[in-house]
């Protein structure tokens, strides 16, 4: 805070009326010392005054002045004590705004930025005309910055700038804007600062920060434009600035100017760039001399880069690799071995020897490579997996790299390759998320165009064609294969059935383009969609001429045949299908394909005719039965449900393919119901007839399933029992259904006996899993645990393992830890994380808090929001269980505010937070929380919490 001259004047005017002459002299003397800037002696006098005159009427003013001195001498602890006292009992003679300002300043000085922030917001809200408003706005901005709230910090620093424009405020505002990547805003403020505050050190520092950003962004021309040569040689920042200018000149190819700016500098980095200048100007001997010196006497990045450039002076990458391998072979214990492995990995990577590169880079890491080299090594290891098309490993490695180096210069490339890995693994949601990170956060990246292109691809695959076009349009203005993008835009319009726009987009693909044949084919499809069949056929003819792959050529010919068919030229279509059948030796396939296409196009009448033709002409085809089903399906879709029902029913004793049989049975049921028939009676009627033994079994089994779906579990059991008596066929599915019927009917003892007999026959772990529900209902916990252990170990299914662990946790079974260690290796992804949550709960039950804490941290880093929420809840619950109620409350309430859409874990956290408030003696806060959550609680729970709150 600034010296409060007003308080000195107040003392001089009011003292004689308020205190004795001795007190007047003592306090006047202290005030005078303060006015003279003799803070140490003024502090001593005031401290003595407070001891000597504890009943003084002017005690608040003396305290205020002493608190002000403590602030100015950065004794924030003592200042805080005084201002807290003044704040608790504000004297009428001192402006409350001054007390707020002092207390806020003391809080900030003690690192309590959150408390300071609350007071400063009160001060600036209540007293907009406060004389030190600019200083307080500045301090509030720093409070927000200390708490990581950069956006709010920027707002208040901007307000401070309007109230009290200083070089320091501008420097801090520029710094945070640069951190938030708001470069253009930082530039505007810096330009004004260079004009208003020339040669001031905060502005010089801000210029260095800004130009460092430009160097990292490779925006070298800006370094040579804004504020060029404005920092004087006497500045503390001149050497840093000179090096930045030298780097900018070097990177823009002006090596002469770069050398001039490096002329009087002898830091390792300056020597390093001097050597690079020599390399660029073909003075290789001088470069070697400097690099050798740096290699011998420098360390860290300079050493690694020097070794790298020494290697680049060799004739070829292969030669560089040979020399590095020779060095490694002869110097295994050399202090530079990590850098040597690193450079060897780079050389191998450049030679596309990716496995060898990974091995060398891994060695460099194991040998302790540090700094940027370590970062680059880890990135290239991940990148090498991608180059080898091992996308699963690439994904894992790139995720690890991104976590370790969130601010890396490789971030845009890492996000891009990670996104591509997800894309090729068909994990499109994750791919989209990472491509979007590039488009939002890396506007200058060379991967921006291709990121927008692949975002378009993902949307095109999902059917969101309009959004796909938005991404493609963005890609057109960036570095991409423009003609490929236009093809995709055309495809998206085609999918939206806007053929004119699709055709217009294709106009941008030129004849000499490698994508020209795809253009012709799509143009044919457009003409086909517009029913301009002659043009479609002409386009397909061109595509056939261009296509060299036989399979793709046959596909285009088939499209051409289909076009003739749609045109009504069935003879021509037949001729083409005949040509295809001659080449493929499968005449039935194309006939069947024609019928199926008609059916898919919902032209059911024509499809019906085609299927009937196929059935007549190709009775031995493997597609014959499918065509018979197709006839029934056509009837159904034509709403001729009676004929459909009869056709399906006829097929019941003909079709032998299991996959088709289920379709027939479903079709029979649906067509019966659609024709207003009673399917239960229909089955009964059918089963009264003369039916082959095996088909009777299949239909009866379907009847049982149908009754199960209706909830008629008793009749379902009866049918299965009859089938068991009459048939020796395997009927595992039906027997299992019988057991489920018993469960549905809650005939637990009978279900237990039945499952036991089934298990003797099938020895099926899945049966044990179902059976466990029965034994649990009967209260046989030991038996239930054994069954789930058997099922989990044999099947290794995630839901089996989790159910076992949850049961053991709920019943405090000592087997939990053993089963957890044994079965965890079979889990992965979210299932594994769910198991870890159960492990944490077990540890908390057993009060093993240290181990639980490390696992909770892992859960909180999950990529799955549900797991993050569980981790956050368990963090708070752990504190609660340890009796740290004050610490538990904010952790539990974070669940409420960060995961409001996950009611199960949120409500658990809210309830424990309520208990923690009560345990901490904060009844008012507990009541407030209860009122906020009451509407979501069951009435009984709300009443119970009310009772706890009131004690009634």
N, C-alpha and C positions, 0 to 999 in steps of 0.2 A: 504493500500500500504506500501511497505517497504520504509525505509528512502532512499532518492535519493542522495547518496553520490556524484554522478557525478555532480549534480547541484552545490554542494558546491565547488567542484574543478573548475567548470566553472566560478563561481563567483570570486574565488580567482585569477584566471588567467586574466579575462577580465575586472574586475572592474576598475583598474587604468586607463585604456585607455578610459573608457566610462563615468565616473562620477567624480565629484569633491571629494576632500579629505574628506570633511565632510560626504558626502554621502557614500564615501568608508568606512569610519570608522563605520558608523551606520549599513550599510548592512553587512560588514564583521563581526561585532559583533553579529548580528542576526544569520548569518550563523554559526558562531562558537557556539553560544548557541544551535542551532539545532543539530550540530554535537555532542555536549555533551549530548544531550538528554533532555535539559532544555526547553521543548516545550512551557510551559506557558510563560516564559519570552521572548523566541524567538518570539512567537506570538505577544506579546505586542510590542516588538521592531519593528517588521515588519508592524503592524497596524499603529504605529506612523510614520514609514518611508513613508508609502503610503500617509499619510496626509501631511507630511512635504515636500515631494519631488514628487509632482504630475506630474512634467515634466521630471523626470529622464529617461534617455535613457535605463536604466536597469529595468524599471518598470515591464515588463513582467516576468523577472526572479524573482523579489521580490514577485510578485503575485503568481507565480508558487510555490515558497517555502512556502508562507503563506497557499496556498491551500493544499499543502502536509501536513502541520501541522494540518489544520482543519480535514483532513481525518484521521490522526493518533489519533486525540482526539475525533473522531466520531461526529464532528460538521459538518454534511453532508450538512446542509442547506447553510452555509456560503461557504463551499468548492465548492458546486455546482455553486454559483454565480460567483466565481473566474474562475473556469474551463469553464463555459459557455462563459465568456468574452474572455478567451484565445482561445476557440474553434471557436468563431465567427471571430476573427482576429488573426490567428496563427502567432506568431513571428518566424522569421527565426532562432533565436538563441536557440530555444527549440524544441526538437524532437516532431513532431506532434503525434507520437505514445505515448509519455509520457502524452500529453494533453488528448488524447483519454482515456488512462488508468485512469487518475485522474477523468475525467468527468464521466466515466462509474462507477467508485467506488462511487462517490458522489450520482449518481442516485440510485444505489443499496442501499446505506445507507439510502436514503429517501423513500425507498419502491417502487421506479419506476423501477422494474426489467425489464419491457419491453423495456424502453428506454436504460437502461444499456446494455441489450442484443444486441441491434442494433449496439451500439458503439463497443462493444467487438468483435462482428463478423467482423466489419470493421477493427479493430485493428489487429486481428489474421489473417485476410485474406491478408491485405496489408503488414504486418510486421512479417513474419514467424520467423524471427530471434530475435524478441523482447526479451530483456534480462530477463524480468519477465514473460515470456510466460506461465510458469507453474502456476504462481499465477493468471494470467488473465484467463487461461483455467479453473482453479478452480472456479473463480468468475462467469464465464459464465455458468458453470454447476449449480451453486447456483441460477443464474437468471432463468434458465429453470425450476429448481425445484420450485422456488417461483411461477412460472406461471402454475404449474401443468403439465409440459411437462417432465415427468419422463424419457422417452426413450432418449431424447436429453440430459437431465442432465447427465445421465449415460455415454453417449458418451464423453462429455466434461470432466467429472471427470476422466474417464479412460485416456484421453489425458493428463490431468494434472498429473496423476500418472506417466506417462512416462517422462514428462518434469521435474517434481520436486516431487519426492516420499517423502511424509510426513505422519506422523501418522494421522494428522487431515484429510487430503484428503482421506486416506484409510477409516477412520471412517465414513465420510460422504458418500462415495461411497457404503460402506457396508450397511449403513442405507437405502439408496434409493433402492438398490438392494433387500433388505429384504422387503421393502414396495411393490415392484413390484413382489414379489414372485419368484425372480430369486435366489433361495437359493444356488444352486451349485456354481454360480459365486461369490456370497458373501463369501461363504466358502473358495474358492481358494484365494481370496484377504486377508481374515482374517488369513489364514495359513501363508502367506508370512509376514503379519504384525506382527504376534506373533514372527516370527524369526528375523525380521529386527528392530522392536521397542519394545523389551520386557520391561514390567513394565511401559510403557507410558500410561497415563490415557485415551487418546482417543481410544487406542487399547483395554484397559480394558472395556471401555464403549461399543465399538463395539462387544466385546465378550459377554457382558451381553445381548445386543440386539439380537445377533445371537442365544444365548441359550434360550432366551425367546421365540423366534420363534419355536425352537425345542421342548420346553415344550408344547407350544400350539398345535404343530403337533404330540405330543406324541412320538417324536423321542428322547427318553430319553438316549439311548446309546451314541448318539452323544454328549450330555451334559457331559457324563462321559469319553469322549475320547478326543475331540479337546480342547486344551488349559487347560486341567484338572489341577487344583491347580496352575495355572500360575498367578493369581491375588494375590498380597501380602496383608497381613492384614492391612497395612498402606494405602491401596487404598481407595478412596471414594466409590468404587463400590464393595468392598469385601463382605459386608453384603448382597447385592442383589445377588451377584454371589453364595455365600454360600447357600442361600435359594434355588436357582435354582438347585444346585447340590443335596441338600437334597431332593427336590421334585423328581428329576430324580432317585435317589436311592430308594425313597419310591415307585415310580411307577414301578420300575423294581424288586421290592420285596426285596431289600437289606435294611431292616429296621434298622439294626445295624449301617451301615454306614450313613444312613439318620439321625439317632439320633446323631451321632458324629458331623455332619456338623451343626446340630441345637443347639448343646450343649450350646454355649455362646450367643445365640440369644433370645431376649425377645419381639420381635415384635408380634402383634396378629397373623399374618400369620404363623410365626415360631411356636408359641404355638399351633396353629391349626394343623400343620403337626406333631408336637410332639404328640398331642392327637391321630391323625390318626395312627401314629406308634404304640402307645399303643394298639389301637384297633386291629391292625394286629398281634400284638404279644400276644394277649389275656389278656393284662393288662387292663381290662375293667374299673376297679375302678379308676385307674389313669386317664384314658381317660375321664370318667364321671366328675372327679374333674376339669380337665382343661376345658372341654366343658361347664360345668356349670359356671365356672369363665368367660369364653369368652362370654357366653350367657348373663351373668349379667353385664359385663363391656365393651364389645366390641360393635361394630355397623356394619351396612351395611352387606356386603356379609359374613364376618366372623360370625356375629351373626346368620344369616340365616342358614349358613352351619353347625354351631355348633348345632343349634336346630335340623337340619336334622339328624346329626350323633347321637345326643341324642336319637332321635326317632328310628334310625336304630339299636340301641342297644337293642330295644325291641325284643320280640320273633318272631313276625310276622308282616306283613304289616297291617293286620286287627287290631292287637293290637295297632300298631302305630297310625292308623287312629282313633281308639276309644279314645286314650289318647289326640290326637290333637283336636278332637271334644269336649272332656270334657274341655280342656283348653280354647277353643274358647267360649264355653257356659258360662264359669265362669269368663272370662276376656275380655269382649267385648270392654272395653276402654283401655286395656293394650297397652303399647307402642310397644309391639312385635306382635300385632294382625295380621299385614300384613304378617309377616313371618310365623305365625301359619297357616293362611289360605293357604299360599303358600305350606307349607309342607303337609297340609291336601290334597291339590290338587294333589301333587305328589303321595301320598299314594293311593288316589282314582284312579289315572291313572294307577298305577301299579296293582291295583286290577281289572282293566278293567271296572271301573265304570266311563265311560267317561263323561256322563252328569253331574254327581256329581263332577267330577274333574273340569270341565269347570266352574261350579258355584263357587267352592272354589277359583279357580285361578282368576276368575273375581273379587271376593271379595278382594283377595290380591292386585289386581291392584287398585281397588277403595279405598283401605286403604293406598295406597301409597308405595307399594313395589318398590324397586329401584335396580339399578345395574344389575348384571347378573341374579338375581332372577326375576326381572321384564321381562327381555328378555326371560328367560326360560318359565315363565308363559304365555307370549303371544304366544310363539311357541307351547306349549302344548295345548293351547286352539284351535289353528288352527289344530294341529295334531289330536285332539280328534274328530273334524268334519270329518276328513278323516277316522278315525277308525270306525266312525258310518256310513260311506259310504254316507255322505251328501257332495258330491263332489263340488257342487256349492258353498256352504258356506266355505268348505275347501279352495277352490280356492281363494275366496275373502280374507279370513283370512291370508292365506300364502302370498298372494301378499302384503297385508298390513305389514306383519311381515318383508318380504324381503326389503320393502321400508324403514322401520324403523331401521333395523339392517343389513346393507349391509355387515358388517364384522363379523357377528355372527359365533360362532363355530357350530351353527345348520344350517348354510347356505346350506351345501351340502344336508342334510336331508330335509330341507325346499324346496329347488329346486326339489328334487326327488319327494316328496309328491305332490308338485304343478304340476309337470310334469305328475304324475300318475292321478291326478284329471282331468287335461285337457284330458289325454288319455281316461279315462273312460267316459268323457263327449263328446268324439269324436271330440274334438278341436285339431286335430292332429298337425297343424302347430305350435300352442303354446306349445303343449307337446314336440315336437321336439326341439324347441328353448330352453326350460328349461333343457331337458336331455343333450343337447349339452353344456350348461353352466357347468354342472357337469364334463363332459369329458374334457373340456378345462381348467377349473379353479380348479378342485378338484381331482387331479391325485392320491392322497392318500386316497380318500374317499372309504369307504366300499360299497358305492352305485355305484361305477364306473362300475362294471360288469353289474349290472342290468340296469343301464342307457344305456349302449351300447346295451344290449339285447332289450330294448324297442325301441331304435332308429331303430334297425333292424326290429322290429314289424311294426313300422310306415312305413318304406320304403317298407316292404313286402305288407302291405295293399294298398300302392299307386302304386304297380307294379314295383318299382325300385329294382329289385331283386339283381342286382350286388352290389348296395350300401348297401342293407340289409345284404348281406354276409360279407361285410367289417366290419359292426358293430358286427355281430355275431362272426366273427373271433376275434375281440378285446375282446368280452365278454368271449370267451373260456379261455383267459389267466388271467381272473379275477374271482372274487367270484360270481359264478352263478350256476344254475342247468345245468351242462354241457350236460347232455343227452337231456334235453329240447332244448338247443341251437342247438345241432346236428340235432334234428328233424326239427327245423326251417330252418337250412341250407339245409337239404334235401328237404324241401318244396319249398325253393326258386329255387333250381336247377330243381325241378319238374316243376315249373311254367315257367322256361326258356327252358323246354323240353330237358334238358340234363339229361337223365335218369341214365346214368352210374355214374355221379357224385352224383346224388341224392341217388342212392343205396349205393355208397361208404360211404356217410355221415351217412346213417342209420346203418352201421356196428358198429358205436360207441355207439349205444343204446343196452344195454345188456338185456338178457331175464328177469332178476330179477328187471328190472327198472319198476317203476309205469307207465311209458310212453310206455311200450312194445306193448300194444294193438294198440296204435296210429301208432307205427312203422310198425306193420303188415299191417294195413289198407293202409298206404301210400305205402308200398311195393307192395300191390295189385294194387294200382293206377299206380305205375311205370310199372309193368308188363303189365297192360292194355294199357298204352300209347305206350309201345314197341310192342303191339299186340301179346304178349306172353300170350294168354288168359288162357291156362292151369295153368300157374304159378299164374296168377292173381286170378283165381278161388280158387286155393289152399290157397292163402294168405287170401282171403275173408272168406273162411271156418274157418281158424284159428281165424280171427277177430270176426266172429260170435260166436265162442265158448267162446272167452274172454269177449265179450260184455254182460252186464247184463241189460242195459236199453232197454225196448221193442222198443221204437221209433227208437233209434239208430241202434238196431239190424235189424229192418225192412229196414232201409236205406241201410245197408250193403248188405242185401239180394237183394234189388233192384239193387244195383251195380252189384251183381253177375248175376242177370237176364240179365242186360244190356250187361254184358260180354259175356254171352252165345249168346245173340242176335248178337253181333258183330262177334262172332266166326262163326256164320252161323248155330248154333244149335238152330233153332227157336222153336223146340218142347220142349227142356229143358228150354228155356227162358219162353215159355208159361206155362210150369208146375210151374215154380217158381212164375210167376205173379199170377197164379191161387191160389197158397198157400197164397200169400199176400192178394189176394182178399177175401179168406175165413176168414183170420184173421181180415181184415179191413172192411169187408162187403161193399166193394166199388170196384167191378171189373172194372168199367169203368175208374177209376182214373189212374190205372197203364197202361192201354192201351193208354189213352190220353197222359200220361206222356211219354210213349215210342215215340209217334209221335212227341211230342213237343221237346224231346231231339234230335231226328233225325233232326228236323228243325234247332235247335240251333247249331248242328254240321255241318250245311250247306249241309246235305245229303238230298236235297230237293226231289229227286225222291222217295226215300224210305219213307220219311216223308209224301209225297203225298199219297202213297199207304196206309200207316198206318192211316192217317186221314180219307181216304175213307172207310177203314175197320171199323173204330170207328163210323163214321156217319151211316153206314149200321147196325151196331150191337147195338148201344146205342142211339136211336133217342130221348129217354126221358131224357138223361143225362143233367145236367146243363151245361156241357161243349160242348153240341152238337153244339150250334151256334158258339162257339169259334173254333171248329173243321172245321166248314163250312168256316169260315174266313181263317183258316189255309190252306185249300185247295187252296183258291184264292192266298194267300201269297206264297204258294209253286210255283204255276204257274208263279207268278211275278218274283220270285228269279230264276226260271229256264229260265227266259227271254221269256216265252211263254205269251207275253203280251196280245195277242188277247184273249186267253182262260181266262187269269186273268181278263181282262176287262169284259168279259161276266159273269164270276162267281161273281165278285163284283156287277155288274149290277143286276144279279138275286137276290142277297142278299138284295138289296135295299128295297124290299117289303116283306122281311121275318124276318130280324133281328129286334129285339125290344129292345135289351140292348143298352142304350145310349152310354156307353163307347166303345162298338164294332161298333156302327153305324158311329161314327166319323172316326174310322179306315177304315171302308168300303168306305166311301166317299173319304177319302184321297187316298186309294188304287185305286179306280175307276179313280180318276183324274190322278194319276201317270201312271197307266197302259195305259190310253188313250193317254197321252202325249208321252209315250215311244213307243207306236205303231203308232206314227206319226199322231194321230187323233187330231181334234180340240175339246177340252173339252167343250168349250162354245156351239158348235153345238151339242155335245153329250148330254149335259144337256137339251138343247132345244128339241132334238129329243125324249129324254126319257119322258119329261113332256107332249109331245103330246099324249102319250099313255093313256090307261086306268089304272090309278094308284089309290090305296086307298087314301082316303082323307088325312089321317094323314101323309102318306109317301110323298105325293105331297108337303105338307107343309115343311117337313124336307129337301127335295131336293131343293126346291125353296129357303129356307133359306141358304143352302150351296152355291147356285148359287150367292146369294147376297154377301155372304162373299168372294167368289171367285172374283167377280167383284170389290169389295172393295180392294182386294189385288192387282188387276191389275190397280187400280187408276181410274176406271170408276165409279166415284161417282154419276153422274147423273142417270145412269142406275140402280145402286144399290138402289138409292132412289125410283125409279119407281117400282122396284120389291117389295120392302118393303111396299110401298103404296098399291099395289095390294093385297099383303098378308093381310094387315090390313083391307082391304075392304071385302075380301072373308072369312077370318077366325076369329073366336073368341078365338083362342088359346092364351095363354100367350106368348108374343114375346118381352120380355124386352130387351134381347140381341140385337135383330134386331132393335128395336126402338132406343136403344142407338147408334147403328151403324149409323142409319139415322142422328142422331144429329151430329155425328162425320163427316159424309159426308158433311153436311152443313158447318161445321167448315173448312174442307179441301177446300171447294169451296169458303170460305171467305164470305158466305152469312150470315153476322153477325146478322142482325135484324131478319131474318127468323129463325136462330139458337136460338136466344134468346126467341122468341115466342114459338118455338117447345119445348125447355127445360122447359119452364114455364108450358106448358100443361102436359109434362111428370111428372113433380114433383107433380102435383096435384094427379096423379094416384099412383105413387110409393113412394112418401115421402122419397126418398133415399138420404142419405148424400153423397154417392159416385157421384150421379148425380149432386148435388150441387157443388161438387169439379170440375167436368168437366165444368159445366155451368159457373163457376167463370172465366174461360179463355175467355169466350165469353163476359161477362159483362166488363171484364178488357179491352178487345179490343175495346169495345164501349165507354170506358172512364168512366164507372160508378164505381168509386173507392169505394164509400160507399156500394153499393150493393155487389161488389166483396168481400169486407171484411166480410160482414154479411154471405155470402154464405160459405166462407172458415171457419169462426167461427163455423157455424152450422156443417159442415162436420168434422172439427177437433174435436169438442166436442163429437159428436155422435160416430165417428169411432175410435178416439184416435190413428190414424195412424201417424207414424213419418213423412212421406212425406207431409201429409196434414198439420200437425202442423208447420213444417218448412216453407212450402210455405206461410202460413198465416203470420207467424212472419216476414218473409223476405219482404212480401208485405207491412206490417205495418211499417217496418223499412224504406223501400225505399220511402214511401209516408209520413213519419213523423207522423204516426197516433198515437194519444194519447192512443189508446186502447192497444198499444204494451205491456206496463208493466203489465196491468191486465191479458191479455191473456197469457203472458209469465209465470206469477206466477200460473195461473190456469192450464195450459197445461203441464208445465215442468214435473210434477210427472208421466205423461204417457210415458215419454221418458226414454231411457236407453242407455248405451254404446255410440257409436259414434254419434247417433242421438241426444242424450242429450248434448254432447259436441258441436255439430253444433249449437244447440239452444243457448248455452252459448256464442258462438262467435257472434251470432246476438245480444245477450244482451249486450255484450261488445261494439259493434258498436253503439248501442242505447245510452249507457252511454257516449261514447265519443262524440256523436252528441250533447248530452245535457251537456257536459263538467263536468260530474261526474267522475273525474279521479281517486279518491281514491278507490271507489267501483270497478271501471273497473280494477285497478291494481291487486286487490286480485283475480279476476276472470281470468285475463290473466295468473297469476301464476299457476292456476289450469289447464288451457289449455296446458301450456308448459310441464306439467307433464303427459300428456296423453300418452297412449301406442300406439296411432295411429299417424303416421308420418304427415299425412295431417293436423290433428288438432294441432300438435306441430308447424307446419309451420305457421298456422293461428295465433296461440298464439304468436309466435315470431314476425310476421308481426304487430300484434296489439300492441305489446309492443313498437315497434319502432314508429308506427303511433300515439300512445298515447303521446309519447315524442314530436313528431312533432306538434301535435295539441296544446300542452302546450307551444310551442315556444322554447323547448329545442332542437334546431336543431343539435348541436354538439353531444348530447347524443343519438339523434334519428338515426344518420347516421350509427354507427356500429351495432345497433340493426337491422336496416333494411337490411344492407348488410349481416348480418348473414343468412338471408333467402336465399339470392343469393347463398351463398357458402355451406350452410348446406342442402338446399332442391332444388338443381338445376333441379331435375326431376319433380318438381311440377310447371309447367310454369305459371299457372294462379296466384297463390299467389306470386310466385317469381317476376313476371313482375310488379305486384302492388307495391311490396316492392321496386323494383329498381326505379320505377317512383317517388315514394315519397322520396327515398334517393336522387334522382336527384334534386328535389325541395328543400330538406333540405340543400344540398350543396350550392344552389343558395342563400337561405335565410341566410346561415352562411357566405356568401361572398366568398365561395371557388369555384370560377368559373373554375379554372384549373381542380380541382377534379371532378366537374360536367361534364366538357367536356370529361375527361378520362372515366368516367362511361358511358356516352352516346356512346362513340366509342365502348365500350365493349358490349353494349346491342343493338346497332343499327340494326344489321342484323336480330334480332328477332322481331323488331317492325314493325307495319304497316307503310307504307310510309308516310301517313298523320300524324301519331303520331310522327314519327322521325322528320318530317319537323316542327311540332309545338314545339318540344323540342329545335330544332336548333334555332328557332325564339326567344324562351325564353332566350337562351344562348347568342345570339348575340344582342338581342334587335332590330332586323330588321324585 
